[in-house]
C-alpha cells in the first residue's frame, strides 16, 4: 500500500517558486545550469522536508498544451534539487519539443508532481487507473505514465497499458504477459510561472 506524506500547500508553492526561478534563469541564459549555479538561486534555506530525497516531475504547459515534461521516478536527489533540475530540463532538454524561448516564459504554467517510491504489484489488475502512476518493465525496456495521464486522456486500464507498451517500444499487447509493474502516487501543484523579470 502506498503511503504519501502530503506536503503543505506552502511547501508546494515553495517548490513551484524554485522551479520558476530555475526555468527563467536557464531560458534567459539559453543554458542548462550546473547544480552550483542552481543552488545559488536559492535565496533562503528550504524546508527540511524539501531536503529529503524524493521522485519528482516538472511539467510545462502553454495554453494547456504540453510544452515539456521531465522527472525522476526514484528518490535519488533532494526534492528541491530534483524540482529545480527537472524544471530546467523540461524547458530545454525534452527532445519532443524545441527549447523554450524567453518570449514564451510569461505564457507557461508550471506543474510540480511529487512522487511516492514505486512499489511492485503482482498483477496489472492492481493498477488503479487515474490514481496510480505506473511503470512497466519487459525485455529490458521500460515506460512510465504519471497518474494524471490516463485520467486526462480518458483511458481505461486496458487502453493505458496498451499505450504504455507502445511507449516502451513494445507490441501493443506486451503488457498481458511477462511484464513487471510498479505503481506510485503523486501530489500535484500547478500555477502560472512566477517571473522575476517581465518582458
Secondary structure, DSSP 8 states (H G I E B T S, - for coil): --------HHHHHHHHHHHHHHHHHHHHHTS---HHHHHTT--S---GGGGSB-EEEEEEEETTEEEEEEEESS--SBHHHHHHHHHHHHHHT-TTS----GGGGGGEEEEEEEE---EEES-GGG--TTT-EEEEEETTEEEEE-HHHHHHHT--HHHHHHHHHHHTTS-TTGGGSS-EEEEE-EEEEEEE---SS--
